[in-house]
């Protein structure tokens, strides 16, 4: 949602409320002028726009409505990600949490520091190395196809544990690889309530073909996240939703039970899963140009948390905002009663007289 001033001369100075309704199970939006006690827009359809891969069904100039000098855009599709953070490391929960991505290329994250790990590494979530390492490129790579619809509205974690998980080299020979992390869906706005968490199925793309999960690219082949050659990154990780999403590990356990560990292959697993997040990697920032690195992987106990945008709820979500008319604004910045002249101070030893005067700072509209 965005509201900007299109025509200052038409701004009313009124208070407004945006709220949402449901008509035949279809979400609608409404704009009420609270000062005039009237609905400006009622039961309006949303413009067809979504953030997945940053493409739109509707030309940008038709995404907006205009009223009372305001340019209004209301989108029913939430931003894909609102925060990427590291909430724990080997020592336990981090208070405050640490950044888990790079905000200087527009990722929704604070900058990670050397407090992220007990060891020397600083790790960020990204996607495969691309010529464009921006957040927009990350979304296009990871939320490909219909992943967006399965990803948003829920929150997610990557947990480095002693137990780890069994992953498949799905795009290669489909052999089994033990990885030192677990992937979890942690519900909808319930990060501290494990009762709705369920474990996901991980796949990897083993870039080094060494049947393990580790740092695979460094030196001249390191990640493009910086201009240096010291940002090694891992094999690719694919996050998959199991058929059974009963809270806990039930869905994941059924996947594991179908694997053929004797012959090291997928066994009877039918691959009827749903991809959520594709081609994610972990980058060790300034970790080294060649082995040995300052850290080979995030330490056990490290938890990356990804908070997604949430869908609007009719009858619950509402937003209020106020405007200031140009007349009121000019009145507020009027110089009336804002100019003062202090007592002058004649100097008997100097023929000049000094004055103290005070003006409010200049303001522009």
N, C-alpha and C positions, 0 to 999 in steps of 0.2 A: 504494500500500500504506500502510495506517495501522494502528498498534497503540496502543491507549490502555487505561488502567486503568478497569475497570468496577466491580470490587468489591475494594478493598484487602485485605479479610480473607481472600480466597481466593488471593492472590498467593503463589506457591510459593518464590520465590527461586531458581528454576532457570534454566539456560541453554537457549536454543532456537535452532533453525535452520529457516528457510523455504527450501525448495528446489522444483525444478520437474521434472516428468517428462513423457513423451509416451506416450500409450496410443492405438494405432491412429491415429497422426498428430494426435491431439488433445492440446493442452497441459493438464496437470493441475498442481495445487499440493499441497504437503505441508508439514506442521508436525511437527518432531521435537523431543521433549524430550530434549536431550543429557544432562542430569543423570540422568534416569531411564532413559536408553537405550531410548526407545520412541517409536513414531510416534503422535502425538496425532490428526492427520488425515492420510489417505493417499489419493493419487490423487483429489483433490477437483476438481469442476468449478468453473469461475469463474462468479461472478454476472454476469449480462448487464448491463453498465454501460459506457457510453462517454462521452467528454468532448465529442464533436462537438455543438455547439449546446447543450451542457449539459442533455441530457435523458437519461433512464434507462429501460431496459426494465423494471426491477425497483423496487418501492417501496423507499425508502431504509432503512426499518426491517428489510428482509429482505436487505440487502446484507452484513450482518455475521454472523460466527460468534463464539461465546463459549466460552472455555475458561480454566480456572485464574485466574479473575478478570479476564481480558483480553478486550477487544473488538477483533476482528480483521477488517480489510477488505483483500482482495487482489484487484486488478483486472488483467485481462489487457490492457486497453487503456491505452496509455501516455498521459501528459500530452501534449497536442499540441506545445507549444513549451517548451523548457527555457532558451533564451537568445536574445536579440536584441542584436546588437552591431555596431559599426562597427570593422572590423579594419584599414582602410587609408584614407589620404586622398591628396592631391596629392603629399605628401612621401614616401609609401611606407607600409610596414607600421607600424601603431601598437602599441607595447609600453609599457604594457598597452593592450588594446583599449578603445574608448570605448562608452558606452551607445548603443543604437539605438532605445530606446522609453522610456516613462515608468513607473518602478516605483511611483510614488505612486498610480497607478490599477491596480496589480497586474500590470503587464506583467513578464515574466521578463527583466529588464534592469537594469543599473545606470544611475544618472542620467548622462546625457550632459553634458559640460562644453564650454567654449570651446576645448578642445584637439582636438575632433572634426574640425574643418576647419582648414586653413591660413587660409582666409578667415574671415569673421565669422559665418557661419551655424551653427546647431545644428539638425540634422534628426532627425526621428523617424519610424518606420514606424507607420502607423495604417490605419484604414479610412475610408470616406466619413464626413462629419460627421454625427453622430447626437446626439440629446438625451442619450443615455447614452454616454459616451466610455470606458467601462471596458474592461478586457481581456476580460471575458466577452462584451461586445457585439461586440468586435473578432473573437473566434472565431466567433460566430454569423454574422457578416457574411462573413468570408473563407473559412471552412471549411464552407460551406453544402453541403447535400445529401450526396453521398458523397466530397467533397473530403478529408475527414479520413483516409479509408483510403489515399488516394494520397499524402497529405502526410507522415504520420508515418513514422518509421523512417529517413527520409532527411534530409539537410541541404541548405540552399539559400543561394544568394547573388544579390544584385543588384550588378552591377559597372558603374560609370560609366567608360566607355572612349571613346577617340577614334573607334573603329569603330562602336560602338553596335549597333542592331538595326533590323530592319524590323518594324513592328507593323501590325496591321489594326484599323480602327475597327469591330470585329465587330458591336456592337450598334447601329451607325448605318448609314452608307452603304457600309461595307466597303472604303473606300479605304485606301491605303497611307500610313503615316506613319513617318518615320525618327525613332527615339528615341535618346537619348544613353546608354542603359544596355543591358546584357546580363543575362539571367536564366539561372541555372545550377543544376542539381542537382549536388551535390558528393559524392555517395556516402553511405555509412553509417559514421559515425565515422571518416572518412578526410579531414579537412579539408586536410591538407598533402600529399595524394597526388592529383595531377590525372589519374591514369590512368583513373579511373572517373567523371570529370565529363562531363556532356553538357549542351548548350545547349538552352534552352527556347524556346518560341514566345510572344512577348508580344502581347497585345491591349490596346487602351486604349479608354476611354470619354472622348471629347474634349468636356469640359464646355463649353468656350468655342467649339467649332466653328471653330477657327482652323487646323486641320490641322497641329497641332504638339503637343509634350508640354511643358508648362510649368506655372507657378503659375496657377491659374484662379479661385480664390476668395480674397477678402480683405475687410478692413473688416467691414461688417455681415454679410457672407457667409463670414467666415473659419471655421476649424475650431473645434469646440466643446471642444477639449482644454483651453482656459483661458477665464477670464471676459473677457479682453481681446479687442480686435478686431485683434490684430497677429500672428495665426498663419495666414498664407496656406498653401494646400495645392494639390497637383497634380491633374492628371487621374487617373482611376482606372486601375489596372493589373491585368491578368488574367494569371496564370502558367499556361501550358499545356504539357503533356507531348507531345512529338512521337511519331509512330508508331514511328520508328526511334530507339532510345535507345542506339545504339552510342556509346561514349565519344568525345567530341570534338564537332564541329559537324555531323556527317553528317545527323541528323534535321532540324535547323534549316535546313541548306542545301537539303534537298529541299523544304521548305516555301517557301523564298525562290524556288527555281527554278520553282515552280508559279504564282507571282504574275505578274500582267499589268502590268508597269511602263509600257507604252505607254498603256494605257487607265486606268491607276491604279485597279485593282480586284483582287479575290482570284484572278482567273484560273481555273486548273483546280484550285485547292486544294479538297479535298473535306471539310474541317472534321472529319475523323475523328480529332480530338485528344481529350485528356482534361484537363479543367480541374483544376488543383491548388490554386490560391490565387486568390480572387476579390476585386475591389474594394479593393485596397490603394492607399494614397496615401502620399506623403511630405509631412510638415508642417514648415515652417520656423518653429521656435519663436521667437516675438518677432521675427520677420523684418521686420515693418513692416505698417502699416495700408493702405498703397497703394504702388504703384511710385514710385520705384525701391526695391527691397528690398535688404537687406544681402547676400543671395545669391539669384540667380534659380533655381538648382538646385544640388545637391551638386556639388562640383568633380570634374573628371576624376581618376580614381584612387581615388575613394571606393568602398568595398566594404561593403555591409550583409550580415551573415551571420546566418542563422536556423537554430538547432539544434533539431531536433525530439526528442520522446520516442522511445524505442526499445522494440520488442517484446521480451518475455522469451524467453530461449533455454533450452530444456530441457537439463539436464546441464551447463550453464555458469553460469547465474545462481543465486546463493544469498545469503541474508541471515541474519545471526546477531544475536541480542539477548539481554540478560540482565535478570533481574528481581531485586528485593530484597523479601523477605517483610517483613510488618509487624513481626514479632518482631525480625528482624535490624536493621531500620531503627531501631526503638526502642532496641535495644541500642547501635547506633552513636551515638545522640544522648543516651545515658544520662549523667547527671552524675557517675557513678562515676569517680573519679580526674580529674575535670575541674573541681574546686573547690579552690582553694588559698588559704591565709592567710599573708601575709608577716609577718615579724618586726615587732612593734609598736615604736613609737618614743616612749617617755615623754619629755615635755618638762618639764624641771625648772622652767621659768618659766611653765608653763601647766598648769592642773589637768586638762586634757583629754588623751586619748590617741588618736592616729590609727592606723587600720588600712588596709592595702592588701589587697584581695581581688580575685579574678579568676574570672569565670564564662565558659563558652562562650556564644556567642550563642544565642538561642532559635531552635529549629527546629520546624517543624510538618509533619505528615504528612497 
